[in-house]
Amino acid sequence: MSESNREKFNDLIAQIMSKLIDACPMPRGLGAADFGLPVGHVDPQSEYYVETLEESFLNACIRWLRDEELIRGSSEFVVTGHGLEVFDSLPDCLNRH
């Protein structure tokens, strides 16, 4: 049985945020190989990079997280304060009491 788009989105968002929260405050790159996804290739004729469908989905998830201001960056990413709050990972010293 194939996984629904919603399930894939939910799973991948959780994986992305987990990697970025664990690396915080250091930025880190995110690629298909980091998530066990097939990696694209460079087309020998056009010399353009061709993404796999899974890689395209990953990049769409990253764009969505950036647009929602949960992460920031362009080639390397870091979770924002808002992202830490949403994922209940704000450091204790920053929690409002």
C-alpha positions in Angstrom: 0.0 0.0 0.0 1.5 3.3 -1.0 2.0 6.1 1.5 -0.3 9.1 1.0 1.1 12.6 0.2 -0.1 13.8 3.6 1.8 10.9 5.4 5.0 11.6 3.3 4.8 15.3 4.1 4.3 14.7 7.8 7.1 12.2 8.0 9.6 14.3 6.0 8.8 17.5 7.9 9.4 15.7 11.2 12.7 14.3 9.9 13.9 17.7 8.5 13.1 19.5 11.7 14.7 16.8 13.8 18.0 17.1 11.9 17.9 20.9 12.1 16.9 21.0 15.8 19.7 18.6 16.6 22.2 20.8 14.7 20.9 24.1 16.1 22.4 26.8 16.2 24.7 25.5 13.4 23.3 25.6 9.9 23.4 22.4 7.9 22.8 21.3 4.3 19.9 19.0 3.6 19.9 16.6 0.6 18.1 13.6 -0.5 20.9 11.3 0.7 20.4 12.6 4.2 17.0 11.0 4.2 17.7 7.8 2.3 16.0 9.2 -0.8 17.1 8.5 -4.4 19.4 11.3 -5.7 19.1 12.9 -9.1 21.7 13.1 -11.9 23.2 15.5 -14.3 21.8 15.0 -17.8 24.9 14.5 -20.1 23.3 16.3 -23.0 21.8 19.4 -21.4 24.2 19.3 -18.4 21.3 20.2 -16.2 20.6 18.5 -12.9 17.5 16.3 -13.0 15.9 15.7 -9.6 14.1 12.5 -8.7 10.5 12.8 -7.7 11.4 12.1 -4.0 14.1 14.8 -4.2 11.6 17.3 -5.7 9.2 16.5 -2.8 12.0 17.1 -0.3 12.8 20.4 -1.8 9.1 21.4 -1.8 9.0 20.5 2.0 12.1 22.7 2.6 10.5 25.6 0.7 7.3 25.2 2.6 9.2 25.3 6.0 11.1 28.4 4.8 7.9 30.1 3.6 6.3 29.4 7.0 9.4 30.8 8.7 10.1 27.6 10.6 13.6 27.5 9.1 15.9 30.0 7.3 18.6 29.6 4.7 19.2 28.8 1.1 21.8 26.1 0.7 22.3 25.5 4.5 19.4 25.8 6.9 18.9 26.6 10.6 15.7 26.3 12.6 14.2 29.6 13.7 12.9 30.5 17.1 9.4 30.0 15.8 10.4 26.6 14.5 11.8 25.7 17.9 8.6 26.8 19.6 6.3 24.9 17.2 8.3 21.7 17.7 8.5 22.2 21.5 12.3 22.5 21.4 13.0 26.0 22.7 15.9 26.0 25.1 14.8 26.3 28.8 16.6 29.6 29.1 14.4 31.1 26.4 11.1 29.8 27.7 8.8 32.5 29.1 7.7 31.7 32.6 
